[in-house]
Amino acid sequence: MAAKKKVAAVKPEARFAKASVHDFATILRPVITEKTMALMQEKNQLTFKVKPGANRTEVRLAFEKIFGVKATEVHILNVLPKTTRRGGRYNGKVSGYKKAIVTVAEGEALDLFKE
């Protein structure tokens, strides 16, 4: 019989390790609107534009490494592209993107607008 290998447990401190280039490429920028500001104040949720191929796990780990706070939930949705009129005569398109809404753990806070 082959001996079982011991699996090293991930330390809680290792989760908040130094952020890599991949983490910064996953989370692109915050989405700032009236609705997202209300979510920030009322439900402790932050909204970010993320790379198109990102999944919940990647976004959660990148968020925790970059900002150093615990994320309890991550919701991801695709914002559809919209058609628009340019100058009343020409048709245009506003491109779509992927958006993530991250809930920060109770008792922790994150201030995106530091002075």
MIFIKE-333858 format. One line per field, with one value per atom (N, C-alpha, C): residue number from 1; atom name; x, y, z. Coordinates in nm, 2 decimals, decimal comma, m for minus. Layout:
! MIFIKE-333858
n	[NUM / ...]
atom	[CA / ...]
X	[X / ...]
Y	[Y / ...]
Z	[Z / ...]
***
This chain:
! MIFIKE-333858
n	[1 / 1 / 1 / 2 / 2 / 2 / 3 / 3 / 3 / 4 / 4 / 4 / 5 / 5 / 5 / 6 / 6 / 6 / 7 / 7 / 7 / 8 / 8 / 8 / 9 / 9 / 9 / 10 / 10 / 10 / 11 / 11 / 11 / 12 / 12 / 12 / 13 / 13 / 13 / 14 / 14 / 14 / 15 / 15 / 15 / 16 / 16 / 16 / 17 / 17 / 17 / 18 / 18 / 18 / 19 / 19 / 19 / 20 / 20 / 20 / 21 / 21 / 21 / 22 / 22 / 22 / 23 / 23 / 23 / 24 / 24 / 24 / 25 / 25 / 25 / 26 / 26 / 26 / 27 / 27 / 27 / 28 / 28 / 28 / 29 / 29 / 29 / 30 / 30 / 30 / 31 / 31 / 31 / 32 / 32 / 32 / 33 / 33 / 33 / 34 / 34 / 34 / 35 / 35 / 35 / 36 / 36 / 36 / 37 / 37 / 37 / 38 / 38 / 38 / 39 / 39 / 39 / 40 / 40 / 40 / 41 / 41 / 41 / 42 / 42 / 42 / 43 / 43 / 43 / 44 / 44 / 44 / 45 / 45 / 45 / 46 / 46 / 46 / 47 / 47 / 47 / 48 / 48 / 48 / 49 / 49 / 49 / 50 / 50 / 50 / 51 / 51 / 51 / 52 / 52 / 52 / 53 / 53 / 53 / 54 / 54 / 54 / 55 / 55 / 55 / 56 / 56 / 56 / 57 / 57 / 57 / 58 / 58 / 58 / 59 / 59 / 59 / 60 / 60 / 60 / 61 / 61 / 61 / 62 / 62 / 62 / 63 / 63 / 63 / 64 / 64 / 64 / 65 / 65 / 65 / 66 / 66 / 66 / 67 / 67 / 67 / 68 / 68 / 68 / 69 / 69 / 69 / 70 / 70 / 70 / 71 / 71 / 71 / 72 / 72 / 72 / 73 / 73 / 73 / 74 / 74 / 74 / 75 / 75 / 75 / 76 / 76 / 76 / 77 / 77 / 77 / 78 / 78 / 78 / 79 / 79 / 79 / 80 / 80 / 80 / 81 / 81 / 81 / 82 / 82 / 82 / 83 / 83 / 83 / 84 / 84 / 84 / 85 / 85 / 85 / 86 / 86 / 86 / 87 / 87 / 87 / 88 / 88 / 88 / 89 / 89 / 89 / 90 / 90 / 90 / 91 / 91 / 91 / 92 / 92 / 92 / 93 / 93 / 93 / 94 / 94 / 94 / 95 / 95 / 95 / 96 / 96 / 96 / 97 / 97 / 97 / 98 / 98 / 98 / 99 / 99 / 99 / 100 / 100 / 100 / 101 / 101 / 101 / 102 / 102 / 102 / 103 / 103 / 103 / 104 / 104 / 104 / 105 / 105 / 105 / 106 / 106 / 106 / 107 / 107 / 107 / 108 / 108 / 108 / 109 / 109 / 109 / 110 / 110 / 110 / 111 / 111 / 111 / 112 / 112 / 112 / 113 / 113 / 113 / 114 / 114 / 114 / 115 / 115 / 115]
atom	[N / CA / C / N / CA / C / N / CA / C / N / CA / C / N / CA / C / N / CA / C / N / CA / C / N / CA / C / N / CA / C / N / CA / C / N / CA / C / N / CA / C / N / CA / C / N / CA / C / N / CA / C / N / CA / C / N / CA / C / N / CA / C / N / CA / C / N / CA / C / N / CA / C / N / CA / C / N / CA / C / N / CA / C / N / CA / C / N / CA / C / N / CA / C / N / CA / C / N / CA / C / N / CA / C / N / CA / C / N / CA / C / N / CA / C / N / CA / C / N / CA / C / N / CA / C / N / CA / C / N / CA / C / N / CA / C / N / CA / C / N / CA / C / N / CA / C / N / CA / C / N / CA / C / N / CA / C / N / CA / C / N / CA / C / N / CA / C / N / CA / C / N / CA / C / N / CA / C / N / CA / C / N / CA / C / N / CA / C / N / CA / C / N / CA / C / N / CA / C / N / CA / C / N / CA / C / N / CA / C / N / CA / C / N / CA / C / N / CA / C / N / CA / C / N / CA / C / N / CA / C / N / CA / C / N / CA / C / N / CA / C / N / CA / C / N / CA / C / N / CA / C / N / CA / C / N / CA / C / N / CA / C / N / CA / C / N / CA / C / N / CA / C / N / CA / C / N / CA / C / N / CA / C / N / CA / C / N / CA / C / N / CA / C / N / CA / C / N / CA / C / N / CA / C / N / CA / C / N / CA / C / N / CA / C / N / CA / C / N / CA / C / N / CA / C / N / CA / C / N / CA / C / N / CA / C / N / CA / C / N / CA / C / N / CA / C / N / CA / C / N / CA / C / N / CA / C / N / CA / C / N / CA / C / N / CA / C / N / CA / C / N / CA / C / N / CA / C / N / CA / C / N / CA / C / N / CA / C / N / CA / C / N / CA / C / N / CA / C / N / CA / C]
X	[0,08 / 0,00 / 0,09 / 0,04 / 0,12 / 0,08 / 0,17 / 0,15 / 0,07 / m0,02 / m0,10 / m0,01 / m0,02 / 0,05 / m0,03 / 0,04 / m0,02 / m0,05 / m0,17 / m0,20 / m0,19 / m0,11 / m0,09 / m0,21 / m0,26 / m0,38 / m0,33 / m0,42 / m0,39 / m0,41 / m0,31 / m0,32 / m0,41 / m0,48 / m0,56 / m0,48 / m0,36 / m0,27 / m0,23 / m0,22 / m0,17 / m0,28 / m0,40 / m0,51 / m0,49 / m0,44 / m0,42 / m0,28 / m0,22 / m0,08 / m0,07 / 0,05 / 0,07 / 0,00 / m0,06 / m0,13 / m0,04 / m0,07 / 0,01 / m0,05 / 0,03 / m0,02 / m0,15 / m0,17 / m0,29 / m0,41 / m0,39 / m0,50 / m0,54 / m0,45 / m0,48 / m0,54 / m0,51 / m0,57 / m0,71 / m0,74 / m0,88 / m0,98 / m0,95 / m1,03 / m0,98 / m1,07 / m1,02 / m1,04 / m1,17 / m1,19 / m1,33 / m1,35 / m1,48 / m1,58 / m1,71 / m1,82 / m1,89 / m1,88 / m1,94 / m2,06 / m2,18 / m2,30 / m2,38 / m2,50 / m2,58 / m2,62 / m2,66 / m2,70 / m2,59 / m2,47 / m2,36 / m2,31 / m2,33 / m2,29 / m2,40 / m2,52 / m2,62 / m2,60 / m2,55 / m2,52 / m2,40 / m2,31 / m2,19 / m2,23 / m2,32 / m2,36 / m2,45 / m2,55 / m2,65 / m2,62 / m2,56 / m2,54 / m2,39 / m2,30 / m2,15 / m2,11 / m2,16 / m2,13 / m2,06 / m1,95 / m1,87 / m1,89 / m1,89 / m1,91 / m1,79 / m1,75 / m1,63 / m1,65 / m1,58 / m1,57 / m1,46 / m1,48 / m1,38 / m1,35 / m1,25 / m1,21 / m1,32 / m1,34 / m1,45 / m1,44 / m1,33 / m1,32 / m1,31 / m1,33 / m1,32 / m1,44 / m1,41 / m1,52 / m1,53 / m1,62 / m1,64 / m1,52 / m1,46 / m1,34 / m1,23 / m1,20 / m1,09 / m1,11 / m1,24 / m1,27 / m1,26 / m1,30 / m1,30 / m1,15 / m1,07 / m0,93 / m0,85 / m0,88 / m0,81 / m0,85 / m0,98 / m1,04 / m0,97 / m0,97 / m0,91 / m0,76 / m0,69 / m0,55 / m0,52 / m0,59 / m0,57 / m0,61 / m0,73 / m0,78 / m0,76 / m0,73 / m0,70 / m0,82 / m0,94 / m1,06 / m1,13 / m1,21 / m1,28 / m1,40 / m1,42 / m1,54 / m1,63 / m1,76 / m1,85 / m1,93 / m1,96 / m2,04 / m1,98 / m1,99 / m1,96 / m2,07 / m2,13 / m2,23 / m2,17 / m2,18 / m2,12 / m2,23 / m2,23 / m2,33 / m2,27 / m2,32 / m2,28 / m2,37 / m2,31 / m2,38 / m2,39 / m2,51 / m2,52 / m2,48 / m2,43 / m2,40 / m2,53 / m2,52 / m2,64 / m2,61 / m2,72 / m2,70 / m2,74 / m2,68 / m2,70 / m2,70 / m2,74 / m2,74 / m2,63 / m2,55 / m2,44 / m2,48 / m2,51 / m2,55 / m2,69 / m2,77 / m2,91 / m2,92 / m2,80 / m2,81 / m2,74 / m2,63 / m2,54 / m2,56 / m2,57 / m2,58 / m2,45 / m2,44 / m2,32 / m2,35 / m2,25 / m2,27 / m2,18 / m2,24 / m2,16 / m2,14 / m2,01 / m1,97 / m2,02 / m2,04 / m2,08 / m1,96 / m1,98 / m1,87 / m1,92 / m1,83 / m1,86 / m1,85 / m1,95 / m1,95 / m1,96 / m1,89 / m1,89 / m1,94 / m2,03 / m2,08 / m2,03 / m1,94 / m1,87 / m1,92 / m1,97 / m2,01 / m1,90 / m1,87 / m1,76 / m1,81 / m1,73 / m1,77 / m1,82 / m1,91 / m1,96 / m1,85 / m1,85 / m1,75 / m1,62 / m1,61 / m1,50 / m1,55 / m1,47 / m1,51 / m1,40 / m1,43 / m1,34 / m1,37 / m1,28 / m1,30 / m1,23 / m1,30 / m1,24 / m1,19 / m1,25 / m1,22 / m1,14 / m1,02 / m0,93 / m0,88 / m0,87 / m0,83 / m0,68]
Y	[m0,12 / 0,00 / 0,12 / 0,22 / 0,35 / 0,43 / 0,50 / 0,59 / 0,72 / 0,76 / 0,88 / 1,01 / 1,10 / 1,22 / 1,32 / 1,39 / 1,49 / 1,62 / 1,67 / 1,79 / 1,91 / 2,00 / 2,12 / 2,21 / 2,25 / 2,34 / 2,48 / 2,55 / 2,69 / 2,78 / 2,85 / 2,94 / 3,06 / 3,11 / 3,23 / 3,35 / 3,36 / 3,47 / 3,46 / 3,34 / 3,32 / 3,36 / 3,36 / 3,41 / 3,56 / 3,64 / 3,78 / 3,80 / 3,72 / 3,73 / 3,85 / 3,88 / 3,99 / 3,97 / 4,07 / 4,07 / 4,06 / 3,97 / 3,96 / 4,04 / 4,03 / 4,10 / 4,04 / 3,91 / 3,85 / 3,90 / 3,93 / 3,98 / 4,12 / 4,20 / 4,33 / 4,33 / 4,22 / 4,21 / 4,16 / 4,09 / 4,04 / 4,15 / 4,23 / 4,34 / 4,47 / 4,52 / 4,63 / 4,76 / 4,79 / 4,93 / 4,92 / 5,01 / 5,02 / 5,08 / 5,04 / 5,10 / 5,20 / 5,33 / 5,43 / 5,49 / 5,46 / 5,51 / 5,54 / 5,60 / 5,63 / 5,50 / 5,40 / 5,27 / 5,20 / 5,20 / 5,13 / 5,20 / 5,33 / 5,41 / 5,37 / 5,36 / 5,32 / 5,18 / 5,08 / 4,95 / 4,95 / 5,04 / 5,05 / 5,09 / 5,19 / 5,24 / 5,15 / 5,09 / 5,01 / 4,87 / 4,80 / 4,66 / 4,62 / 4,72 / 4,69 / 4,61 / 4,64 / 4,58 / 4,67 / 4,62 / 4,70 / 4,64 / 4,73 / 4,68 / 4,71 / 4,61 / 4,63 / 4,58 / 4,64 / 4,58 / 4,48 / 4,36 / 4,25 / 4,21 / 4,13 / 4,08 / 3,98 / 3,97 / 3,89 / 3,74 / 3,68 / 3,54 / 3,51 / 3,61 / 3,58 / 3,51 / 3,42 / 3,36 / 3,40 / 3,35 / 3,40 / 3,38 / 3,26 / 3,23 / 3,32 / 3,34 / 3,43 / 3,57 / 3,62 / 3,75 / 3,76 / 3,66 / 3,66 / 3,66 / 3,58 / 3,57 / 3,70 / 3,75 / 3,88 / 3,99 / 4,00 / 4,11 / 4,10 / 3,98 / 3,96 / 4,00 / 3,96 / 3,99 / 4,14 / 4,20 / 4,34 / 4,43 / 4,41 / 4,50 / 4,46 / 4,33 / 4,28 / 4,27 / 4,25 / 4,23 / 4,10 / 4,04 / 3,92 / 3,94 / 3,87 / 3,88 / 3,76 / 3,78 / 3,68 / 3,63 / 3,71 / 3,67 / 3,75 / 3,68 / 3,74 / 3,71 / 3,81 / 3,79 / 3,85 / 3,77 / 3,82 / 3,82 / 3,93 / 3,94 / 4,01 / 3,98 / 4,04 / 4,16 / 4,28 / 4,39 / 4,39 / 4,39 / 4,38 / 4,50 / 4,49 / 4,61 / 4,68 / 4,82 / 4,90 / 4,97 / 4,99 / 5,07 / 5,21 / 5,31 / 5,45 / 5,52 / 5,65 / 5,74 / 5,84 / 5,86 / 5,96 / 6,08 / 6,19 / 6,31 / 6,30 / 6,21 / 6,20 / 6,12 / 6,10 / 6,04 / 5,91 / 5,89 / 5,77 / 5,68 / 5,55 / 5,45 / 5,42 / 5,39 / 5,35 / 5,24 / 5,20 / 5,09 / 5,12 / 5,10 / 5,11 / 4,96 / 4,93 / 4,79 / 4,74 / 4,61 / 4,54 / 4,50 / 4,46 / 4,42 / 4,33 / 4,27 / 4,18 / 4,26 / 4,24 / 4,32 / 4,22 / 4,25 / 4,17 / 4,26 / 4,21 / 4,27 / 4,19 / 4,25 / 4,18 / 4,23 / 4,13 / 4,17 / 4,15 / 4,26 / 4,26 / 4,20 / 4,13 / 4,06 / 4,17 / 4,12 / 4,21 / 4,25 / 4,38 / 4,43 / 4,48 / 4,46 / 4,51 / 4,61 / 4,71 / 4,81 / 4,84 / 4,90 / 4,94 / 5,07 / 5,17 / 5,30 / 5,32 / 5,33 / 5,35 / 5,49 / 5,59 / 5,73 / 5,78 / 5,74 / 5,79 / 5,93 / 6,01 / 6,15 / 6,16]
Z	[0,00 / 0,00 / 0,00 / m0,08 / m0,08 / 0,03 / 0,09 / 0,20 / 0,15 / 0,23 / 0,20 / 0,22 / 0,13 / 0,14 / 0,23 / 0,31 / 0,39 / 0,31 / 0,32 / 0,24 / 0,34 / 0,30 / 0,39 / 0,39 / 0,51 / 0,52 / 0,48 / 0,42 / 0,38 / 0,50 / 0,54 / 0,65 / 0,62 / 0,72 / 0,69 / 0,64 / 0,69 / 0,65 / 0,51 / 0,46 / 0,32 / 0,22 / 0,26 / 0,18 / 0,14 / 0,24 / 0,21 / 0,18 / 0,09 / 0,05 / m0,04 / m0,08 / m0,17 / m0,31 / m0,36 / m0,48 / m0,60 / m0,70 / m0,82 / m0,93 / m1,04 / m1,17 / m1,21 / m1,20 / m1,24 / m1,16 / m1,04 / m0,95 / m1,00 / m1,04 / m1,08 / m1,22 / m1,30 / m1,43 / m1,43 / m1,32 / m1,30 / m1,27 / m1,17 / m1,13 / m1,20 / m1,29 / m1,38 / m1,31 / m1,27 / m1,21 / m1,14 / m1,04 / m0,98 / m1,07 / m1,05 / m1,12 / m1,02 / m1,05 / m0,96 / m1,02 / m0,97 / m1,00 / m0,87 / m0,89 / m0,77 / m0,70 / m0,78 / m0,73 / m0,66 / m0,71 / m0,65 / m0,52 / m0,52 / m0,39 / m0,28 / m0,32 / m0,22 / m0,17 / m0,26 / m0,22 / m0,12 / m0,15 / m0,06 / 0,08 / 0,09 / 0,22 / 0,30 / 0,23 / 0,29 / 0,32 / 0,21 / 0,22 / 0,23 / 0,23 / 0,23 / 0,11 / m0,01 / m0,13 / m0,23 / m0,29 / m0,39 / m0,53 / m0,63 / m0,76 / m0,85 / m0,92 / m1,00 / m1,14 / m1,24 / m1,38 / m1,37 / m1,42 / m1,42 / m1,56 / m1,58 / m1,71 / m1,76 / m1,89 / m1,94 / m1,90 / m1,88 / m1,85 / m1,71 / m1,62 / m1,47 / m1,42 / m1,32 / m1,25 / m1,11 / m1,03 / m0,89 / m0,80 / m0,82 / m0,73 / m0,76 / m0,89 / m0,93 / m0,87 / m0,89 / m0,84 / m0,69 / m0,62 / m0,47 / m0,42 / m0,48 / m0,43 / m0,47 / m0,59 / m0,63 / m0,54 / m0,51 / m0,42 / m0,29 / m0,23 / m0,09 / m0,09 / m0,20 / m0,20 / m0,22 / m0,31 / m0,34 / m0,22 / m0,17 / m0,06 / 0,08 / 0,10 / 0,23 / 0,32 / 0,27 / 0,35 / 0,30 / 0,38 / 0,35 / 0,27 / 0,16 / 0,08 / 0,12 / 0,15 / 0,18 / 0,06 / m0,03 / m0,15 / m0,27 / m0,39 / m0,51 / m0,61 / m0,67 / m0,78 / m0,91 / m1,02 / m1,14 / m1,24 / m1,33 / m1,43 / m1,55 / m1,67 / m1,79 / m1,82 / m1,84 / m1,89 / m2,04 / m2,10 / m2,24 / m2,31 / m2,44 / m2,51 / m2,55 / m2,57 / m2,60 / m2,73 / m2,81 / m2,93 / m2,90 / m2,97 / m2,94 / m3,07 / m3,07 / m3,18 / m3,16 / m3,27 / m3,26 / m3,35 / m3,28 / m3,35 / m3,42 / m3,37 / m3,43 / m3,56 / m3,63 / m3,76 / m3,77 / m3,69 / m3,71 / m3,59 / m3,62 / m3,52 / m3,46 / m3,33 / m3,26 / m3,16 / m3,09 / m2,99 / m2,87 / m2,75 / m2,63 / m2,59 / m2,58 / m2,56 / m2,42 / m2,41 / m2,29 / m2,21 / m2,09 / m2,00 / m1,89 / m1,82 / m1,71 / m1,58 / m1,49 / m1,36 / m1,25 / m1,14 / m1,02 / m0,90 / m0,82 / m0,70 / m0,58 / m0,50 / m0,39 / m0,26 / m0,17 / m0,04 / 0,06 / 0,13 / 0,23 / 0,36 / 0,43 / 0,56 / 0,66 / 0,74 / 0,85 / 0,94 / 0,98 / 1,06 / 0,99 / 0,86 / 0,78 / 0,69 / 0,65 / 0,56 / 0,47 / 0,35 / 0,25 / 0,20 / 0,20 / 0,15 / 0,02 / m0,09 / m0,22 / m0,24 / m0,17 / m0,18 / m0,07 / m0,05 / 0,05 / 0,02 / 0,12 / 0,10 / 0,11]
***
